[in-house]
Amino acid sequence: MSGSKKKKVTKAERLKLLQEEEERRLKEEEEARLKYEKEEMERLEIQRIEKEKWHQLEAKDLERRNEELEELYLLERCFPEAEKLKQETRLLSQWKHYIQCDGSPDPSVAQEMNTFISLWKEKTNETFEEVIEKSKVVLNLIEKLKFILLETPPCDLQDKNIIQYQESILQLQELLHLKFSVATEILLRQASTLADLDSGNMEKVIKDENVTLYVWANLKKNPRHRSVRFSETQIGFEIPRILATSDIAVRLLHTHYDHVSALHPVSTPSKEHTSAVTELVKDDVKNVEKAISKEVEEESKQQERGSHLIQEEKIKVEEEQGDIEVKMSSAEEESEAIKYEREMKVLSEIVSAAQLLLVENSSEKPDFFEDNVVDLCQFTTLGGVYHLDILELPPQCKPVMGWMIVEILKEGLQKYTYPPETTEDFETENAFPPIEVTLEVHENVIFFEDPVVVRWDAEGKHWRTDGISNVSYKPKERLVTFSLDTFGPVTLIQDAHINMPYQSWELRPLDVNKVLLTVTTVFTEIQIQIKENLCMLSSIKLKDKKHISILEGTWMTPIPFIIALKEAGLNIFPTRHSHFYVVINNKVPLVEVKAYRQMALLSSAFAFGWSKWNLLCNSTKVVFKVREHLTEECTENPNWALLMFSGDRAQRLKIKEESEAFSEALKEETEFHSTLYHMVKDFASEEAMEKVRSSNCQFVNSVCHMLLSTRLLSYS
């Protein structure tokens, strides 16, 4: 029993146990403290070494910075050289136009344009076919004027020239529409002679590449004939009883272009930007003149000195003449070199200003729009304009003794007001219901969503969505049906930013001075080939299915190409207002421009691609993938390098595209560089760098223009 009893712990023993436990705790704490201190020292040492290494790399980068920037400057000479070639091409086209003597005016010369417009105004009694033929010349002139405004660097455009060109465009547009109205009147005077034998009414369809006319004249006034369909198509109208019994004609004039919307304002640099460039140009011109005049003075002094020596010392003329000729020729060469260098510097500044303008965001959102008014910065018109008109039928031609006599109204072709301004004489309120219209969507236009139908408000000078109801769209037949309260110009619109932001992009070489740019959006994948100063739509994929476009296989210079893609509904080109309508990864403009310029320089031998980390770095830096690409062989897992660039520093990142978190840590055994060119040079082959150095200047400029226009680094 006594053995089963527990031994009682004495107070002394308990104190001893507590003391031992306290000693053990203190020992553990001491060990933990020493371990922490050791780890902290090691961490601080690693940090110190890394910091020291970082400072060494920064010092090394700073040491060779000037040398690298000088080399980059020489490589970027391709941009002013390309601009010089463009200027020469513009001058050559003017000269070609001059010696061609084909009767068409030079659109840049106001006097010639005014003469052309005046002579055409005086010409009367042109048939619709004759006006269509003339419209080809007019549309070509309008296109040329628009391209002059878009392609000329902003610094070279004077305000008076911009006003002159825009006035010429508006005059041509208005006159062309007037001519179509007069030609319609001439056609309608003959309606009775062109009447259909079955219905007794006149129906006429005239098609051309730029214009399609559908006109129907109500000669029989049959109240039961209320459905009008043109030439076995679904295009037509459902007219109310009051129109079916009236002397009217219904016209649908589909112009495949939009001459109704206001002209887009020409982008020009800010006043500070412009004045800085202008002053620079003036200074450089003065310096050129001073340098040349100085050279000329030196030459004349040398000549005078030489002639005095000849007269005084009477030495052999031949030797002295030889020396003078050598001096003169070397001085002339030097002055030419100085002149060329100055010209390149001026052009370089002009090009840089124009490039910066392409990526600058507007600080002010477009004016506030009231309800139902279309904001053309947010939406774009597609497929041209459908001019819907109800016209009063003019007096008809009558055969009298072998002659055709017709009464010509002084006021010309008159529109029939529907509904009438006063409706007191009519019994019911439903006598003027909306007119149902069925239109065909232009075959060369892509709508990624159902098109929105809008009408032109002539008074307010804008497009509106009200007054249109019961809209339905059949995508397979490409037919849109809707009810319209009153007739007038109608068009279809789509969100201009439907393909923004992009999901991904890639730029890769195809051949010498030839690359493929692929932009993937929510709805489509667009592939663009670029070579020399030309671009071509290579392919379009819609929901993994290839889509055939009329643009495929057609090579164009960048600006006409961009306009053609926009007009086809393939808009991947943000404007300075686009950031108000799209959530973007906005980058500092100067960083973007520098990145695109250097990517273009390297594009003949290196592939570039979208990186998810570009979204996570701040606005002063860009991140993208890059790899050497000399052959067409496709690898399943290409070895991409991740580069980060801030405009004045490039570095290769330690992380990969598949990493879990973003880090700006430098990849082991790599260095900083002031340019992307020198960063890439560190891991590139000599063959690749040789390919880069021998790239065509127009090719590099075209690639750069396409990158600046798509703004892949901000809109992906």
Secondary structure by P-SEA (a helix, b strand, c coil): ccccccccccaaaaaaaaaaaaaaaaaaaaaaaaaaaaaaaaaaaaaaaaaaaaaaaaaaaaaaaaaaaaaaaaaaaaaaaaaaaaaaaaaaaaaaaaaacccccccccaaaaaaaaaaaaacccccaaaaaaaaaaaaaaaaaaaaaacccccccccaaaaaaaaaaaaaaaaaaaaaaaaaaaaaaaaccccccccccbbbbbbbcccbbbbbbbccccccccccccccccccccccccccccccbbbbbbbccccccccccccccccaaaaaaaaaaaaaaaaaaaaaaaaaaaaaaaaaaaaaaaaaaccccaaaaaaaaaaaaaaaaaaaaaaaaaaaaaaaaaaaaaaaaaaaccccccccccccccccccccccccbbbbcccccccbbbbbcccbbbbbbbcccbbbbbccccccccccccccccbbbbbbbccccccccccbbbbbbccccccccccccccccccccccccccccccccccccccccccccccccbbbbbccccbbbbbbbcccbbbbbbbccccccccccccccbbbbbcccccccccaaaaaaaaaaccccccccccccccccccccaaaaaaaaaaaaaacccbbbbbbccccccccccccbbbbbbcccccccccbbbbbbbcccbbbbbccccccccccccccccbbbbccaaaaaaacccaaaaaaaaaccaaaaaaaaaaaaaacccccc
